[in-house]
Amino acid sequence: QVHLVESGGGLVQAGGSLRLSCAASGSISNINTMGWYRQAPGKQRELVAIISSSGFTNYAASVKGRFGISRDNAKNTVSLQMNSLRPEDTAVYYCYCATFQQRAYWGQGTQVTVSS
């Protein structure tokens, strides 16, 4: 089992920045991909950004150029730097990881609220 703990969510004005962090613990030896999803009330959970153990990254089109994902494999942490935030970025952000065996784990979620 993998336990993911997020931090860094909060309130920010439009145009501002936040940095989310997530630390993995437990059975971490098989973690391949780590990343972030988000879900707004009444909306589907959507991919924000992912990064593989080899450094491959993928971003949602809506955040490309504004958000940056980074990872420290040795520490089993993943971070999401969010810049130029918009009200439509308001959501619960979930840390995510997937093992090489295709097993997925989720964090508890952290609220990001962007005010106009």
C-alpha positions as CSV (number, residue, x, y, z in Angstrom):
1,Q,0.0,0.0,0.0
2,V,1.1,3.6,-0.7
3,H,0.1,6.5,1.4
4,L,0.1,9.9,-0.2
5,V,0.0,13.1,1.9
6,E,-0.6,16.5,0.3
7,S,0.1,20.0,1.5
8,G,0.1,23.5,0.1
9,G,-3.5,24.1,-0.8
10,G,-5.2,27.3,0.2
11,L,-6.7,30.5,-0.9
12,V,-5.1,32.7,-3.6
13,Q,-6.1,35.6,-5.7
14,A,-6.4,35.3,-9.5
15,G,-3.0,35.7,-11.0
16,G,-1.2,34.4,-8.0
17,S,0.8,31.2,-7.3
18,L,0.6,28.2,-5.1
19,R,2.9,25.2,-4.7
20,L,1.4,21.8,-3.9
21,S,3.5,19.0,-2.5
22,C,2.9,15.4,-1.9
23,A,4.9,12.8,-0.1
24,A,4.6,9.0,-0.7
25,S,5.2,6.4,2.0
26,G,4.6,2.7,2.5
27,S,5.3,0.3,-0.4
28,I,7.0,2.8,-2.6
29,S,9.5,0.6,-4.4
30,N,7.2,0.0,-7.4
31,I,5.9,3.5,-8.0
32,N,6.1,4.5,-11.6
33,T,4.0,7.6,-12.3
34,M,3.1,10.3,-9.9
35,G,1.0,13.4,-10.5
36,W,-2.0,15.5,-9.8
37,Y,-5.6,15.4,-10.6
38,R,-8.3,17.9,-9.7
39,Q,-12.1,17.8,-9.2
40,A,-14.4,20.7,-8.9
41,P,-17.9,20.3,-7.4
42,G,-20.2,18.6,-9.9
43,K,-17.3,18.0,-12.3
44,Q,-15.4,14.9,-13.3
45,R,-12.0,14.4,-11.8
46,E,-9.5,15.4,-14.4
47,L,-5.8,15.0,-15.0
48,V,-3.7,18.0,-14.3
49,A,-0.1,16.8,-14.7
50,I,1.8,13.6,-14.4
51,I,5.5,12.7,-14.3
52,S,7.0,9.2,-14.6
53,S,10.0,7.9,-12.8
54,S,12.1,8.5,-15.9
55,G,11.0,12.2,-16.1
56,F,8.3,12.0,-18.7
57,T,5.7,14.7,-18.1
58,N,2.2,15.3,-19.4
59,Y,0.0,18.3,-18.8
60,A,-3.6,19.1,-19.3
61,A,-4.0,21.6,-22.1
62,S,-5.7,24.1,-19.7
63,V,-2.6,24.3,-17.4
64,K,0.2,23.9,-20.0
65,G,2.6,26.7,-19.6
66,R,1.2,27.8,-16.2
67,F,1.9,24.7,-14.1
68,G,5.0,22.8,-13.6
69,I,5.4,19.3,-12.1
70,S,8.6,18.1,-10.5
71,R,9.6,15.0,-8.7
72,D,12.3,13.8,-6.3
73,N,12.6,10.0,-6.8
74,A,14.9,9.6,-3.8
75,K,12.4,11.3,-1.5
76,N,9.3,10.0,-3.2
77,T,7.8,13.4,-3.4
78,V,6.1,15.2,-6.2
79,S,5.3,18.9,-6.4
80,L,3.0,21.1,-8.5
81,Q,4.0,24.7,-9.0
82,M,0.9,26.6,-10.1
83,N,1.3,30.1,-11.5
84,S,-1.1,32.5,-13.1
85,L,-3.9,30.9,-11.3
86,R,-7.4,31.5,-12.5
87,P,-10.8,31.1,-10.8
88,E,-11.5,28.0,-13.0
89,D,-8.5,26.3,-11.4
90,T,-10.5,26.2,-8.1
91,A,-10.9,22.5,-7.2
92,V,-9.8,19.8,-4.8
93,Y,-6.4,18.7,-6.0
94,Y,-5.5,15.0,-5.5
95,C,-2.0,13.6,-5.4
96,Y,-1.8,10.4,-7.5
97,C,0.6,7.6,-8.1
98,A,0.6,4.4,-10.1
99,T,2.8,1.4,-9.7
100,F,4.5,-0.5,-12.5
101,Q,1.7,-3.1,-11.9
102,Q,-0.9,-0.5,-12.8
103,R,-2.2,-0.1,-9.2
104,A,-3.4,3.4,-8.4
105,Y,-3.3,5.3,-5.2
106,W,-4.8,8.7,-4.2
107,G,-4.1,11.3,-1.6
108,Q,-6.8,12.8,0.5
109,G,-7.1,15.9,-1.6
110,T,-6.3,19.5,-0.8
111,Q,-8.5,22.5,-1.6
112,V,-7.3,25.2,-3.9
113,T,-9.5,28.2,-4.2
114,V,-8.7,31.0,-6.6
115,S,-10.7,34.2,-6.0
116,S,-11.6,36.8,-8.6
